[in-house]
Amino acid sequence: MNNKLKTLDYNGTGIVFTADGWLNATASAQALSKSGLENFLRSKEYLEYAHEVAEECSVKITDLKKIVMGKGKEQGTYLHPEMAVVFARWVSAKFARWCDKQIAALIRKAQEAPAKNLALRTRRLEKLGRPAEVIAARNEGVASRRAFTDKLAQHGVQGLGFRDCTRALYFPLFDGSTDVIRQKVGAPDKANVRDYMTHTQLAAVSLSEAISAERIQKERSYGNNACIETCNQVGKEIARLVVDTRRGLSS
């Protein structure tokens, strides 16, 4: 589930989706004055369809529903696109038809986005004069970053917790956060510091994110503080590995 939210207009009512088509069922039911959501989510209609979708997608039924804590429009129970349509039919046929169209469009854009972003990022890095191997590492790092943030979201990280987990990795690797990194790599204000990192720095960051995601899963870290602590520990381990490797190469 993508964490980026989009509010789409349905007859004057804002309906909240994620960028990849998950629907905020809680907010939608409230906005459309439809009561009984919890009963619907336990209904035979919902559970039978969820079983079929889960089996086809090779996931657990519980993976088709995500509960997001927080404030404002982002909080609530989000339903997988396939289940969102079932929910929409429960609300009304008219709403279901509208949701069909919106979800299809969101999924299509989400599928097209990686290729577009790859092309834009590559052109941006080429204009900066970055070497081909650095551009490749930067592009490959996007996948590890996405897997990392997805894992954080699955383990209850919210709000500024995503930023703080990244900082927890950065501090051991660069002796500081984004502002310090910006000075070290010569990145302009507001620029993405990863666009200016060396091949080794990018590799260290990607490895840190991959191991952090793996360890968060293994240790069942949950919530901002626990995940921040795990990320910081991994960052320290990778920083020591880099130092030891460089010492070995110079000896």
C-alpha positions as CSV (number, residue, x, y, z in Angstrom):
1,M,0.0,0.0,0.0
2,N,1.4,3.4,-1.1
3,N,1.5,6.0,1.8
4,K,0.7,8.9,-0.6
5,L,-3.0,9.9,-0.3
6,K,-5.3,11.3,-2.9
7,T,-8.7,12.8,-2.1
8,L,-11.1,12.5,-5.0
9,D,-14.5,14.2,-5.4
10,Y,-17.6,12.1,-5.3
11,N,-20.6,14.4,-5.7
12,G,-19.1,17.0,-3.5
13,T,-17.8,14.5,-0.9
14,G,-14.0,13.9,-0.6
15,I,-13.1,10.2,-0.8
16,V,-9.6,9.2,0.3
17,F,-7.6,6.7,-1.6
18,T,-3.9,5.8,-1.6
19,A,-2.0,6.5,-4.8
20,D,-2.2,2.8,-5.7
21,G,-6.0,2.4,-5.2
22,W,-6.5,1.4,-1.6
23,L,-9.7,3.1,-0.2
24,N,-10.1,4.6,3.3
25,A,-13.3,2.7,4.1
26,T,-13.7,4.3,7.6
27,A,-13.6,7.9,6.2
28,S,-15.8,7.0,3.2
29,A,-18.5,5.4,5.3
30,Q,-18.6,8.4,7.7
31,A,-18.6,10.9,4.8
32,L,-21.5,9.0,3.1
33,S,-23.4,8.4,6.3
34,K,-23.2,4.7,5.9
35,S,-23.2,2.9,9.3
36,G,-22.3,-0.7,10.2
37,L,-18.8,-0.8,8.7
38,E,-17.4,-3.2,11.3
39,N,-20.3,-5.6,10.8
40,F,-19.8,-5.5,7.0
41,L,-16.1,-6.4,7.4
42,R,-17.2,-9.4,9.4
43,S,-20.0,-10.3,7.0
44,K,-20.1,-13.5,4.9
45,E,-20.2,-11.4,1.8
46,Y,-16.9,-9.7,2.6
47,L,-15.1,-12.7,4.0
48,E,-16.0,-15.0,1.2
49,Y,-14.8,-12.6,-1.4
50,A,-11.7,-11.8,0.7
51,H,-10.8,-15.5,0.8
52,E,-10.9,-15.7,-3.0
53,V,-8.8,-12.6,-3.5
54,A,-6.3,-13.7,-0.9
55,E,-5.9,-17.1,-2.5
56,E,-5.5,-15.6,-6.0
57,C,-3.0,-13.1,-4.8
58,S,-1.2,-15.5,-2.5
59,V,-1.6,-13.3,0.6
60,K,-3.3,-13.6,3.9
61,I,-6.9,-12.2,4.3
62,T,-5.6,-9.8,6.9
63,D,-3.2,-8.4,4.3
64,L,-6.2,-7.0,2.3
65,K,-7.0,-4.6,5.1
66,K,-4.7,-2.1,6.7
67,I,-5.5,0.0,9.8
68,V,-3.7,3.4,9.8
69,M,-3.5,5.3,13.1
70,G,-2.9,9.0,13.2
71,K,-4.8,12.2,12.8
72,G,-7.0,13.7,10.1
73,K,-7.9,12.1,6.8
74,E,-5.0,9.5,6.8
75,Q,-6.4,7.5,9.8
76,G,-8.8,4.7,9.3
77,T,-9.2,1.2,7.8
78,Y,-7.9,1.0,4.2
79,L,-9.1,-1.8,1.9
80,H,-7.2,-3.4,-0.9
81,P,-8.5,-2.2,-4.3
82,E,-10.3,-5.6,-4.9
83,M,-12.0,-5.3,-1.5
84,A,-12.7,-1.6,-1.9
85,V,-15.1,-2.4,-4.7
86,V,-16.9,-4.9,-2.5
87,F,-17.2,-2.2,0.1
88,A,-18.4,0.3,-2.5
89,R,-21.1,-2.0,-3.6
90,W,-22.3,-2.3,0.0
91,V,-22.6,1.5,0.1
92,S,-24.4,1.9,-3.2
93,A,-24.4,0.8,-6.8
94,K,-23.7,4.3,-7.9
95,F,-20.7,4.7,-5.6
96,A,-19.4,1.3,-6.7
97,R,-19.4,2.3,-10.3
98,W,-17.6,5.5,-9.5
99,C,-15.0,3.6,-7.4
100,D,-14.4,1.1,-10.2
101,K,-13.3,3.9,-12.5
102,Q,-11.2,5.8,-9.9
103,I,-9.4,2.7,-8.7
104,A,-8.6,1.5,-12.2
105,A,-7.2,5.0,-13.0
106,L,-5.1,5.1,-9.8
107,I,-3.7,1.6,-10.4
108,R,-2.8,2.5,-14.0
109,K,-1.0,5.6,-12.9
110,A,0.8,3.7,-10.1
111,Q,2.0,1.1,-12.6
112,E,3.2,3.8,-15.0
113,A,4.9,5.9,-12.4
114,P,8.1,3.8,-11.8
115,A,9.1,3.9,-15.5
116,K,8.4,7.7,-15.7
117,N,10.3,8.4,-12.4
118,L,13.2,6.3,-13.6
119,A,13.5,8.3,-16.8
120,L,13.2,11.6,-15.0
121,R,15.7,10.6,-12.3
122,T,18.2,9.4,-14.9
123,R,18.0,12.6,-16.9
124,R,18.4,14.6,-13.7
125,L,21.5,12.7,-12.6
126,E,23.0,12.9,-16.1
127,K,22.6,16.7,-16.1
128,L,24.5,16.7,-12.7
129,G,27.3,14.8,-14.5
130,R,27.1,11.7,-12.2
131,P,29.0,8.6,-13.5
132,A,27.0,5.8,-15.0
133,E,27.7,3.4,-12.1
134,V,26.4,6.0,-9.6
135,I,23.2,6.5,-11.7
136,A,22.7,2.8,-11.7
137,A,23.2,2.5,-8.0
138,R,20.9,5.5,-7.3
139,N,18.1,3.9,-9.4
140,E,18.5,0.5,-7.8
141,G,18.4,2.1,-4.4
142,V,14.9,3.3,-5.0
143,A,13.6,-0.3,-4.7
144,S,15.3,-0.9,-1.4
145,R,14.0,2.5,-0.1
146,R,10.5,1.5,-1.1
147,A,10.8,-1.9,0.6
148,F,12.2,-0.2,3.7
149,T,9.4,2.4,4.0
150,D,6.8,-0.3,3.3
151,K,8.2,-2.4,6.1
152,L,8.1,0.5,8.4
153,A,4.5,1.2,7.6
154,Q,3.6,-2.5,8.2
155,H,5.2,-2.3,11.6
156,G,3.3,0.7,12.8
157,V,5.7,3.6,12.0
158,Q,3.7,6.8,11.5
159,G,4.2,10.5,10.7
160,L,7.7,11.7,11.4
161,G,8.8,8.2,12.3
162,F,9.7,7.6,8.7
163,R,12.1,10.6,8.7
164,D,13.5,9.6,12.1
165,C,14.2,6.0,11.0
166,T,16.1,7.4,8.0
167,R,18.0,9.7,10.3
168,A,18.8,6.8,12.6
169,L,20.5,5.1,9.7
170,Y,22.2,8.2,8.4
171,F,23.8,9.3,11.7
172,P,26.3,6.4,12.1
173,L,27.0,6.3,8.4
174,F,27.7,10.0,7.9
175,D,28.2,11.4,11.5
176,G,25.1,13.5,11.1
177,S,21.7,13.9,9.5
178,T,20.6,15.4,6.2
179,D,22.2,18.8,6.8
180,V,25.6,17.3,7.5
181,I,25.3,15.0,4.5
182,R,24.4,17.9,2.3
183,Q,27.6,19.7,3.3
184,K,29.8,16.5,2.9
185,V,28.5,15.6,-0.6
186,G,28.1,19.2,-1.8
187,A,24.3,19.1,-2.4
188,P,22.4,22.3,-2.8
189,D,19.6,23.3,-0.3
190,K,16.4,21.2,-0.8
191,A,18.2,18.8,-3.2
192,N,17.9,15.1,-2.6
193,V,21.2,14.2,-0.9
194,R,21.2,10.7,-2.5
195,D,21.6,12.3,-5.9
196,Y,25.1,13.5,-4.7
197,M,26.3,10.4,-2.9
198,T,29.2,8.3,-4.1
199,H,28.7,4.7,-5.3
200,T,29.9,3.4,-2.0
201,Q,27.7,5.7,0.0
202,L,24.6,4.7,-1.9
203,A,25.5,1.0,-1.5
204,A,25.9,1.5,2.3
205,V,22.6,3.2,2.6
206,S,20.7,0.6,0.5
207,L,22.3,-2.2,2.5
208,S,21.4,-0.5,5.7
209,E,17.8,-0.2,4.6
210,A,17.5,-3.8,3.4
211,I,19.0,-5.2,6.6
212,S,16.8,-2.9,8.8
213,A,13.7,-4.1,7.0
214,E,14.7,-7.7,7.5
215,R,15.6,-7.2,11.2
216,I,12.4,-5.3,11.9
217,Q,10.5,-8.2,10.6
218,K,12.6,-10.8,12.4
219,E,12.6,-9.0,15.7
220,R,9.0,-7.9,15.4
221,S,9.9,-4.3,16.1
222,Y,6.7,-2.2,16.2
223,G,6.1,1.5,16.4
224,N,8.3,4.5,15.9
225,N,10.6,4.1,18.8
226,A,11.3,0.4,18.4
227,C,12.0,0.7,14.6
228,I,14.2,3.8,15.1
229,E,16.3,1.8,17.6
230,T,16.6,-1.1,15.2
231,C,17.6,1.2,12.3
232,N,20.2,3.0,14.4
233,Q,21.8,-0.3,15.4
234,V,21.9,-1.5,11.8
235,G,23.4,1.8,10.7
236,K,26.2,1.4,13.3
237,E,26.9,-2.1,12.1
238,I,27.2,-1.1,8.5
239,A,29.3,2.0,9.4
240,R,31.8,-0.4,11.2
241,L,31.8,-2.7,8.2
242,V,32.7,0.1,5.8
243,V,35.5,1.3,8.1
244,D,36.9,-2.2,8.6
245,T,36.7,-2.9,4.8
246,R,38.6,0.3,4.0
247,R,41.3,-0.5,6.6
248,G,41.7,-3.9,5.0
249,L,42.1,-2.4,1.5
250,S,44.6,0.1,2.7
251,S,46.8,-2.4,4.7
